[in-house]
Amino acid sequence: MHDDELIARAKAWLAEDPDAETRDELAKLIDAQDLPELTARFTGTLQFGTAGLRGELGAGPMRMNRSVVIRAAAGLAAYLKSTGRTDGLVVIGYDARHKSADFAQDTAAVMTGAGLRAAVLPRPLPTPVLAFAIRHLGAVAGVEVTASHNPPRDNGYKVYLGDGSQIVPPTDAEIAAEIDAVRTLNDVPRPESGWETLDDTVLNAYLARTDAVLAPGSPRTARTVYTPMHGVGRDTLLAAFARAGFPAPTLVAEQAGPDPDFPTVAFPNPEEPGAMDLAFAKARETSPDLIIANDPDADRCAAAVPTADRWRMLRGDEVGALLATHLVRRGAQGTFAESIVSSSLLGRIAEKANLPYEETLTGFKWIARVEGLRYGYEEALGYCVDPDGVRDKDGITAALLITELASELKEEGRTLLDLLDDIAVEHGLHSTDQLSVRVEDLSVIADAMRRLRERPPTRLAGLAITKAEDLTKGTETLPPTDGLRYTLDGARVIVRPSGTEPKLKCYLEVVIPVPAHTDLPAARAKAADLLETIKRDLSAAAGI
């Protein structure tokens, strides 16, 4: 793009930008003739996909801002009308990030201007409340303004249809085409009123629904430390725990209130190094049975448990297996499902219980669509434990269920770690790890994937690769996706670009038979060594 064309494009965008803050930001870039920054913002557009939109806040079509959101809302409205949902309800939720409330109001205005009905949740609330509200209110679609656990500078725009689950292809492409057809914001009617701001009725209905997650009369004695990670989970989780009769969680005060700057963490994600340090410190003061953490929009749930000398985070796959085992013991019926990047242990648990099992592509947009779903999870701390209430991951109900399980074990003089040992002996030790590389330059990811496709490894950690699959071609049970899957003797590796962050993610699993509890230490040592060696060999093969 020539410099003159770049400046002209920026000025045209500036002329219709409805936000004084981003107008001022863009005007300064134009006045300073900051061509590198303008190029970064105006070469292309932020792509609308199955994760909706997600990106850094700022002016221009490659950033998250009111102009981009208005176009996205107009495209969604056009799609809904073109598919016969001409006067349906669109319910809108939002988190506490910078600009989230503005983006929610813009979406409501666009929907109203398009002849649809719009209802906005009363304040920043967890994403699961929005997912619940769609079906509870009989809406034709829902929008959640959130960047989940992304860095503070980001925001996002997540779209659901009337079944309460996130969009999947080809719906994303059809909405994207309608967004691209919006020529100018002047073509988008945006009345100043006409939509509804909901009261707490929907939230109360969601909280009443959380009761269904727990077994009547189950123990409710486990004591917890809780952090909402500067997000919106606190009030909803505390209300749910109070309804259930659990002891009131001890809050991590420094992270208890919503704060869009996330001042105590580098990344507001319980999986990130350092993010749980304050929760560990609070637990050392108060000696609870369990630490619970939500991510900022409270659709994910993390747990940590005490060992002899420290607090240990449970991996998402470990929590996934614990919840599955708990549900099986309670007599759950229906399909257990997980994505391909999650531990194969769930399949073993379901098979032993004679329950249907399905494996899906990555993301709850796929898991939620499994027919007859009873329980679904993904290793990235996402759990769907009540699909009749929320057809998406839900960090509030998952927290209730893991705390119920901890309470039951506590009554028996046992812990979650004891149950994990039992699971390993029954099904084999399934140890998982991840090699995750965050990049500034996305070409690094493309180069790594190309290198692995052109020169695929034949062995990892001395184990022969018995099957190599390029998932872009699809499989018998999975549609195409950008990824690679290697099957080894007693191990599995999946490599894929993240759908929501600039990361290359490699998911590793080794499975080691455990004849008896006394064999567990040796099995864990062997698994740890294998995972580290696989990680090293894979890193070399990918050039990362």
C-alpha positions in Angstrom: 0.0 0.0 0.0 1.4 3.4 -1.0 1.9 6.0 1.7 -0.7 8.3 0.3 -3.3 5.5 0.1 -2.5 4.5 3.7 -3.0 8.1 4.9 -6.2 8.4 2.9 -7.6 5.2 4.4 -6.7 6.3 7.9 -8.4 9.7 7.4 -11.5 8.0 6.0 -11.7 5.8 9.1 -11.1 8.8 11.3 -14.0 10.7 9.7 -16.6 8.1 10.9 -15.1 6.8 14.1 -17.7 7.4 16.8 -15.3 7.2 19.7 -13.5 10.3 20.9 -10.7 8.3 22.4 -9.7 6.4 19.3 -10.3 9.4 17.1 -7.7 11.3 19.1 -5.3 8.4 19.0 -5.6 8.0 15.2 -5.4 11.7 14.6 -2.1 11.8 16.4 -0.7 8.9 14.3 -1.8 10.7 11.1 -0.3 14.0 12.2 2.9 12.3 13.1 3.0 10.4 9.8 3.7 7.2 11.8 3.6 5.0 8.8 4.8 1.7 10.5 2.0 2.0 13.1 -0.6 3.0 10.6 0.5 0.1 8.4 0.0 -2.3 11.3 -3.5 -1.0 11.9 -4.7 -0.6 8.3 -3.3 -3.5 6.4 -6.2 -5.8 6.4 -9.1 -6.2 8.9 -9.4 -8.1 12.2 -10.8 -11.4 11.1 -14.1 -12.7 12.3 -14.0 -16.4 12.9 -15.3 -19.1 15.2 -13.8 -17.3 18.2 -15.7 -14.2 16.9 -13.3 -11.2 17.2 -10.4 -10.8 19.6 -7.5 -8.3 19.5 -5.7 -5.4 20.9 -7.7 -2.2 21.7 -7.0 0.8 19.5 -8.0 2.7 16.4 -8.2 1.1 12.9 -9.6 -2.1 11.3 -6.9 -4.3 12.8 -7.7 -3.4 16.3 -10.7 -3.8 18.6 -12.8 -0.6 18.8 -16.3 0.7 18.5 -16.1 1.0 14.7 -15.1 -2.6 14.3 -17.8 -3.7 16.8 -20.5 -1.8 15.1 -19.6 -3.4 11.8 -19.5 -6.8 13.4 -22.9 -6.3 15.0 -24.4 -5.1 11.7 -23.1 -8.2 10.0 -24.6 -10.4 12.7 -27.9 -8.6 12.4 -27.9 -9.0 8.6 -27.1 -12.7 9.0 -29.9 -13.2 11.5 -32.4 -11.5 9.3 -31.3 -13.3 6.1 -31.8 -16.6 7.9 -35.4 -15.8 9.0 -34.8 -14.5 12.5 -36.2 -11.2 11.6 -37.6 -10.0 14.9 -35.9 -12.3 17.4 -34.2 -11.4 20.6 -30.4 -10.9 20.9 -29.1 -11.0 24.4 -25.8 -9.2 25.2 -23.4 -9.7 28.0 -20.0 -8.1 28.8 -17.1 -8.3 31.1 -15.3 -5.5 33.0 -12.5 -4.9 30.5 -11.8 -1.5 29.0 -14.5 -0.6 26.4 -16.6 -3.7 27.1 -19.7 -1.7 28.3 -19.4 0.6 25.2 -19.2 -2.4 22.9 -22.3 -4.0 24.5 -24.3 -0.8 24.2 -23.2 -0.4 20.5 -24.3 -3.9 19.8 -27.7 -3.3 21.4 -28.2 -0.1 19.3 -27.3 -1.9 16.1 -29.7 -4.8 16.8 -32.5 -2.4 17.6 -31.8 -0.3 14.5 -32.0 -3.5 12.4 -35.5 -4.3 13.7 -34.4 -7.0 16.1 -35.0 -7.0 19.9 -32.0 -6.5 22.2 -31.5 -7.1 25.9 -28.3 -6.3 27.8 -27.3 -8.0 31.0 -27.5 -5.6 34.0 -23.8 -5.3 34.6 -20.5 -7.2 34.0 -21.2 -10.8 34.6 -19.6 -14.2 33.9 -19.8 -15.5 30.3 -21.8 -18.6 31.5 -24.6 -16.3 32.6 -24.9 -15.0 29.0 -24.7 -18.5 27.6 -27.5 -19.6 30.0 -29.6 -16.5 29.3 -29.8 -17.2 25.5 -31.8 -20.4 26.0 -33.6 -19.2 29.1 -35.0 -16.2 27.3 -35.5 -17.9 23.9 -33.1 -15.6 22.1 -32.1 -16.2 18.5 -28.5 -15.2 19.3 -26.2 -13.9 22.0 -23.1 -11.8 22.1 -20.5 -11.7 24.9 -18.0 -8.9 24.9 -14.9 -10.4 26.5 -11.3 -11.2 25.8 -11.4 -14.0 28.4 -7.9 -14.5 29.8 -6.0 -12.4 27.2 -3.7 -9.6 28.2 -5.2 -6.3 29.6 -4.8 -4.5 26.3 -7.1 -6.9 24.5 -10.9 -7.2 24.1 -13.1 -9.6 22.1 -16.5 -10.3 20.7 -18.0 -13.8 21.1 -21.1 -14.9 19.2 -23.6 -17.6 20.1 -26.7 -18.7 18.2 -30.1 -19.6 19.8 -29.0 -23.1 20.8 -26.7 -21.4 23.4 -23.5 -22.6 21.9 -20.8 -20.7 20.0 -20.8 -20.5 16.2 -19.0 -23.0 14.0 -18.3 -23.1 10.3 -19.9 -22.2 7.9 -21.8 -19.7 10.1 -18.7 -17.8 10.9 -17.9 -17.2 7.2 -21.5 -16.3 6.5 -21.5 -13.6 9.2 -18.0 -12.5 8.1 -19.4 -11.9 4.6 -22.2 -9.8 5.9 -19.6 -7.8 8.0 -17.5 -7.2 4.8 -20.6 -5.9 3.1 -21.0 -3.0 5.5 -19.5 -0.1 3.4 -19.8 2.7 5.9 -21.0 3.2 9.5 -23.4 5.8 8.1 -25.4 2.8 6.6 -25.9 1.3 10.1 -28.9 2.7 12.0 -28.0 3.1 15.7 -30.9 4.6 17.7 -30.1 5.9 21.2 -32.7 3.8 22.9 -35.2 1.0 22.3 -33.4 -2.0 23.9 -34.0 -3.5 27.3 -31.5 -3.6 30.2 -32.3 -6.7 32.1 -32.6 -6.9 35.9 -31.3 -9.7 38.1 -34.1 -12.2 37.1 -31.9 -14.0 34.6 -28.9 -14.1 37.0 -31.2 -15.5 39.7 -32.5 -18.2 37.3 -28.9 -19.1 36.5 -28.0 -19.4 40.2 -31.1 -21.5 40.8 -29.9 -23.8 38.0 -26.5 -24.3 39.6 -28.3 -26.3 42.4 -28.8 -29.1 39.8 -25.0 -29.6 39.6 -24.8 -31.0 43.1 -26.2 -34.2 44.6 -28.9 -33.6 47.1 -27.6 -34.1 50.6 -23.9 -34.3 49.6 -21.2 -33.1 52.0 -20.5 -29.4 51.6 -17.6 -29.0 54.1 -14.5 -28.2 52.0 -12.9 -24.9 52.8 -11.6 -22.8 49.8 -9.5 -19.9 48.9 -10.9 -18.2 45.8 -9.5 -15.7 43.3 -11.6 -14.2 40.4 -8.3 -13.0 38.9 -9.5 -9.3 38.7 -12.5 -10.5 36.7 -16.2 -10.7 37.1 -16.7 -14.1 38.8 -16.6 -13.0 42.5 -20.2 -12.1 43.2 -21.7 -14.9 41.2 -19.5 -17.6 42.6 -20.0 -16.4 46.2 -23.8 -16.4 45.7 -23.6 -20.0 44.2 -21.5 -21.3 47.1 -23.8 -19.6 49.6 -26.9 -21.2 48.0 -25.1 -24.6 48.0 -24.2 -24.3 51.7 -20.4 -24.5 51.3 -18.3 -22.5 53.7 -17.8 -19.0 52.4 -14.6 -18.9 50.3 -11.7 -16.8 51.6 -11.0 -14.2 48.9 -7.7 -13.2 47.5 -8.3 -9.5 48.4 -5.8 -8.1 45.9 -7.6 -9.8 43.0 -11.1 -9.8 44.3 -12.6 -6.8 42.5 -13.0 -6.3 38.7 -10.0 -4.3 37.4 -9.4 -4.1 33.6 -5.7 -3.3 34.2 -5.1 -6.7 36.0 -2.4 -5.1 38.1 -1.1 -8.2 40.0 -0.6 -10.5 37.0 1.3 -10.5 33.8 -1.4 -12.5 32.1 -4.8 -12.9 33.8 -4.8 -16.7 33.3 -4.5 -19.2 36.2 -2.2 -21.3 34.0 0.4 -18.6 33.6 3.5 -18.6 35.8 3.0 -16.3 38.8 -0.7 -15.7 38.3 -1.6 -17.9 41.3 1.1 -16.6 43.7 -1.2 -14.5 45.7 -3.7 -17.3 46.1 -0.9 -19.6 47.3 0.1 -17.0 49.8 -3.5 -16.7 51.1 -3.7 -20.5 51.3 -0.6 -20.7 53.4 -2.2 -18.2 55.8 -5.6 -20.0 56.1 -4.9 -23.7 55.3 -8.0 -24.4 53.2 -8.7 -27.8 51.5 -8.7 -26.3 48.0 -7.9 -23.2 46.0 -10.3 -22.3 43.3 -9.6 -19.7 40.6 -11.6 -18.4 37.7 -10.3 -16.6 34.7 -11.6 -13.0 34.2 -14.9 -13.9 32.5 -15.3 -17.0 34.8 -15.9 -19.6 32.1 -12.8 -21.5 33.2 -12.0 -23.0 36.6 -8.6 -23.9 38.0 -7.9 -25.8 41.2 -4.9 -26.2 43.5 -4.3 -28.7 46.3 -1.9 -28.9 49.2 0.9 -31.4 49.2 3.3 -32.1 52.1 5.3 -28.9 51.5 3.6 -26.7 49.0 0.5 -26.0 46.9 0.2 -27.7 43.6 -1.9 -26.6 40.6 -3.9 -29.4 39.1 -3.6 -29.7 35.4 -6.8 -29.2 33.4 -6.7 -32.8 32.4 -6.5 -33.9 36.1 -9.5 -31.8 37.0 -11.3 -33.2 33.9 -10.6 -36.8 35.1 -11.7 -36.0 38.6 -15.0 -34.5 37.6 -15.7 -37.4 35.2 -15.0 -39.9 37.9 -17.2 -38.0 40.3 -20.1 -38.0 37.8 -19.7 -41.6 36.9 -19.9 -42.6 40.6 -23.1 -40.5 40.9 -24.6 -42.5 38.0 -24.4 -39.9 35.3 -25.8 -41.0 31.9 -25.1 -39.6 28.5 -22.1 -38.8 26.3 -18.8 -37.8 27.7 -16.8 -35.6 25.3 -13.6 -33.8 25.0 -11.4 -32.1 22.3 -8.5 -33.8 20.7 -5.9 -31.8 22.7 -7.3 -33.2 26.0 -6.1 -36.4 27.7 -7.2 -39.7 26.3 -8.0 -40.7 29.9 -11.6 -39.5 29.6 -12.1 -42.1 26.9 -10.9 -44.8 29.3 -13.1 -43.7 32.1 -16.2 -43.6 29.8 -15.4 -47.0 28.3 -15.1 -48.6 31.7 -18.4 -47.1 32.7 -20.1 -48.2 29.4 -20.8 -44.6 28.5 -20.8 -43.1 25.0 -17.6 -41.0 24.3 -16.8 -38.5 21.6 -13.7 -36.6 20.6 -14.1 -33.2 18.9 -12.0 -30.5 17.4 -10.5 -27.9 19.8 -13.0 -25.6 21.4 -16.3 -25.7 23.3 -18.1 -24.6 20.2 -17.5 -28.3 19.1 -17.9 -30.0 22.4 -21.3 -28.3 23.1 -22.7 -29.7 19.9 -22.1 -33.4 20.8 -25.5 -35.1 20.7 -26.6 -36.3 24.1 -23.8 -34.5 25.9 -23.7 -35.1 29.6 -20.1 -33.9 30.4 -17.5 -32.2 28.3 -14.1 -30.8 29.1 -11.0 -29.3 27.6 -7.5 -29.3 29.0 -7.4 -25.5 29.1 -9.5 -25.4 32.3 -12.9 -25.6 30.6 -15.6 -27.8 31.9 -19.3 -28.2 31.0 -20.9 -30.1 33.8 -24.6 -29.1 33.2 -25.2 -28.9 29.4 -28.9 -28.6 29.9 -28.3 -25.3 31.7 -25.1 -23.9 29.9 -23.9 -25.4 26.6 -20.5 -24.0 27.1 -17.7 -24.1 29.6 -18.8 -22.8 33.0 -16.2 -21.9 35.7 -18.9 -21.4 38.4 -20.6 -24.8 38.2 -17.3 -26.5 37.7 -16.1 -24.9 40.9 -19.2 -26.1 42.8 -18.6 -29.7 41.5 -14.9 -29.9 42.3 -15.6 -28.5 45.8 -18.4 -31.1 46.3 -15.9 -33.8 45.4 -13.3 -32.4 47.7 -15.9 -32.4 50.5 -16.9 -36.0 49.9 -13.3 -37.1 50.0 -12.6 -35.0 53.1 -15.4 -36.8 54.9 -13.6 -40.1 54.0 -10.2 -38.7 55.2 -9.0 -38.6 51.7 -8.0 -35.9 49.1 -8.2 -35.2 45.4 -4.6 -36.4 45.1 -5.6 -39.7 46.6 -8.4 -40.1 44.0 -6.0 -39.2 41.2 -3.7 -42.1 42.4 -6.7 -44.4 42.3 -7.6 -43.3 38.8 -4.0 -43.9 37.7 -3.9 -47.4 39.0 -7.3 -48.2 37.5 -6.8 -46.7 34.0 -3.0 -46.2 33.7 -1.0 -43.0 34.5 -2.0 -40.4 31.8 0.6 -37.6 32.2 0.2 -34.5 30.1 2.3 -31.5 29.4 2.4 -28.6 27.0 5.0 -26.9 24.9 3.6 -23.4 24.3 5.5 -20.7 22.4 4.2 -17.1 22.4 5.4 -15.1 19.4 5.4 -11.5 18.2 5.7 -12.5 14.6 3.0 -14.9 13.4 5.3 -16.2 10.6 7.3 -18.1 13.3 4.2 -20.3 13.8 3.6 -20.8 10.1 7.3 -21.7 9.6 7.2 -24.2 12.4 4.1 -25.9 11.0 5.6 -25.9 7.5 8.9 -27.4 8.8 7.0 -30.2 10.6 5.0 -31.0 7.5 8.0 -31.0 5.1 10.3 -32.9 7.5 8.2 -34.8 9.9 9.9 -36.4 12.9 10.1 -40.2 12.9 10.9 -40.6 16.6 10.4 -38.5 19.7 12.2 -39.4 23.0 13.3 -42.6 21.3 9.7 -43.7 20.7 8.8 -44.5 17.1 6.0 -42.4 15.6 3.5 -45.1 14.5 1.0 -42.7 12.9 1.4 -39.2 11.6 -1.8 -37.2 10.7 -2.1 -33.9 9.0 -5.4 -32.7 10.4 -5.9 -30.2 7.6 -7.1 -33.2 5.7 -9.6 -34.2 8.3 -10.0 -37.7 9.7 -12.8 -40.3 9.8 -14.4 -38.5 12.8 -13.1 -35.0 12.6 -13.5 -32.2 10.1 -10.3 -30.4 8.8 -8.4 -28.2 11.1 -4.9 -26.7 11.1 -2.9 -29.2 13.2 -0.7 -32.3 13.3 -1.2 -35.4 15.4 1.5 -38.0 16.1 0.8 -41.3 17.7 3.7 -43.0 19.4 3.9 -46.3 21.4 2.4 -45.2 24.7 2.4 -41.5 23.8 0.6 -38.8 21.7 1.5 -35.4 20.4 -0.7 -32.7 18.8 0.7 -29.5 17.4 -1.6 -26.6 16.5 -1.7 -22.8 16.3 -3.8 -21.2 19.0 -7.2 -19.9 17.9 -7.2 -17.0 20.3 -3.6 -16.0 21.0 -0.4 -15.6 19.1 0.9 -19.0 20.3 2.0 -22.3 18.9 0.7 -25.0 21.2 2.0 -28.6 21.4 0.0 -31.0 23.6 1.9 -34.0 24.9 0.7 -37.1 26.6 2.3 -40.3 27.8 0.5 -43.3 29.2 2.2 -45.7 31.6 0.5 -48.8 33.1 0.5 -48.8 37.0 0.0 -52.3 38.5 -0.3 -51.0 42.1 -0.2 -47.8 44.1 3.4 -48.7 45.1 4.4 -48.4 41.4 3.2 -44.8 41.1 6.4 -42.9 42.1 8.5 -44.8 39.5 5.7 -44.3 36.8 5.6 -40.6 37.5 9.3 -40.3 37.3 9.4 -42.1 34.0 6.5 -40.0 32.6 8.2 -36.8 33.6 11.4 -37.8 31.9 9.6 -38.9 28.7 7.6 -35.7 28.5 10.7 -33.5 28.9 12.5 -35.5 26.2 9.6 -35.4 23.9 9.3 -31.6 24.4 13.0 -31.2 23.6 12.9 -33.3 20.5 9.7 -31.7 19.2 11.2 -28.3 19.8 14.2 -29.2 17.7 12.1 -30.7 14.9 9.8 -27.6 14.8 12.7 -25.1 15.1 11.2 -23.3 18.0 
